[in-house]
Amino acid sequence: MKSELSLNYKDKVLLFLRDYIGLDEENDLPEDVTQKGISENIGMSRTHASRILKDLREEGCLNEDLCSVEGHERKLKTYRLTRKGFDKSNILYENLVDNEIPVVYKEKKRSMRISKVLERYDKNVTLLELIFIIEDENLPLNIDETEETITLLEDAPRFEELINRKRELEELERWFESDIPVAVILGRRGYGSSTLARSFIEEINRHVLWIKAAKKPLERIKEQIESFFKELGAEEKNNIIENLSQKNVLTVFDDYYEIDDDFVDFLDEYLKINDRDNKSKLLITSRKGIPVYERFYKIEDVNNDNVREIDISPLDKDDAQELLETRLKKDALDRLMLMTKGSPLLLKLLKEEDRDKLHEVSPLSKEQISLLIFLKSEELK
């Protein structure tokens, strides 16, 4: 099944741009059809996207034009399918939707054509998005449950591929299936706590509310919770924590860092009154070394199974090279790992050679960043 749905990057670009064939008459094109938009939506580096787009253009499958783009003052290069590109993408599409995949539908396991899955899947996904879900989740897809879920992910980071976080995902799955109400993902900045949480919620069938918590006033957080529960049509309670506890909902508080005292008290109260029978869950991403006075739980809560802590570790050398999409000389790899400390964020920015962002998010000097980029080029022959 995996091989039948396996796509190379050229196929993914063709399928992605197939959904933008009606844009010729638009004044301002969406950012999705720029190199940046294509690379982000497909999950590849800008450098790799540039090569793929050049190849497809030379094959006669793409047109490259300077056009006005939403949110940008100057014109940008945009990419759209030629007739040849559309024909190729159409053949690809028809071949793919004819495949059957295992699903749970009407509470029974069965095989279903992808074309039918697209009709029934509640998230209104495109074929390419569905293939990404199939690649990242354990089959079968549960069509029954996905039809009923409501998610509010405006604050959430974009879903990106994880590199070797199998252990952490398995720990999250065990927590999710238990009656422990709260899980806290602990990691240093740049280790990918938010990306791990975002990846995990793609694998579950549950109402999800995502709130970015850092430096946000409690009143604003309460407003987001109340708005979400109104959308669910849930019965309103006098106490907002009772609202949070009453429904089969996963609430993510992302980046629990520099938190107001009243938010600490809010979560402490949730721990005290939460009724586990209601199956509500809190997932919190936090940083290692957060001060004790900002923690809403104690070691006893962990020991008594009120809170599950999940440590997220740095990437090892093999994982780092997988993310960088290269194999490096031993000395170069050792120095690179020493400087980045296995941070997925720094390694991802290094792969993209984004010097400005590397300087912004790390203590590295411009000279050190130049050295890192040089080390990345020291490939095994």
C-alpha positions, 0 to 999 in steps of 0.5 A: 500500500505504501509503495502504491501511494509513494510520491516523489517531490515532482509528483507532489508539486504537480498534485499541489498545483493542480488545485490552483489551475483556475487562477489565471484571471486573479489579480493577486495570486495566493502565496501558495503558488510561490516558491516559498508557499510550495516548499512549505506546503509540501515540506521541503527546503527552499533550495530543494524546491528551487531545483524541483521547480526548475526541472519541471519548468524545463520539462514543460510542465510549469509556467514561471511568471512575475505576478502580484501576490497577496500580502506582498508589495512587489511582484514575486515569481509564481508557478502554475501548471501548463497544459502538459503539467495539468495532463500529467497531474490529472493522470497521477490523480486518477491513478491514485484515487483508484487505490483502496486504503483500510478505514473504519466506517460505520464502526466496521473495518473495511477497504475504501477507495480514496475517491470515497474517502475524500468525499466523506473525510470531514476536514475537506482535505485535498488528495495530497493532504490525505496522502500526507495523513496516510503517510504519517498516521497508523492506518486504518483512518477512522472515517466515523470519528473524523466526521464529528471532530471540530478543531481550532488551530489558528495558534498552532504551528504548521504541521511538519514532518518529524525526524525520529520522534517515535518514542515521544509519540508512543509516550503521548499515545499511551498517555492519551489512552490512559485516564491521566488528564494532563501531559507536559512535553518538556524540551529546550527551545528549538527541540520541537516540543510544539512540532511534536504536539502538532504532529500528535494531534494529526493522529487522533480523532478528538475535538482540539483547541490549540492556544498559544499560552506564552505571555497571553493574559488569562482573560484572553485565554478564557475568551478562546475557550468560551468561543470554542465551546460555543462552537461545539454547542456544549452546555455552558457552565458557570465555572470555565474550568467545568466547561473545559472538563465537561467534553471529550476535548483535547486542549493544547496550551503551547509554549507554557513560558513566562506565564502570569500567576493567575494562569498557573492558578487556573491550571492548578484548579483544573487539576483539582476538579477535573473529572477523569470520566469526562475524558477531557485532556490537557496537553502542554508544551513547556521548556526545561528549567522553567522556574518552580513558581511557574509550575502548576503541578508538583512531583506528587502529581506526577507520582499520583498519575495526575500529570505525565511528563514527556521529555523531548531529547536532542537529535542524534547524529544519524537523525541530524544527517537525515534532517540535513539530507546529507552524509558528512565527514566525521570531524565535520559532523562532530563539530556541527553537532557540538555547535547545534547541540542536536537542536531540530530548529537549528538543523532545519534552518541550517539545511535551508541556510537561513543565516538571518533566522539562525542569528535571531534564534541562537547565540551563534555569531555570524562567523559561527553560522558561516562555519556551520554552513561550511561544515554542512558542505563537508559531505562524504564522497 
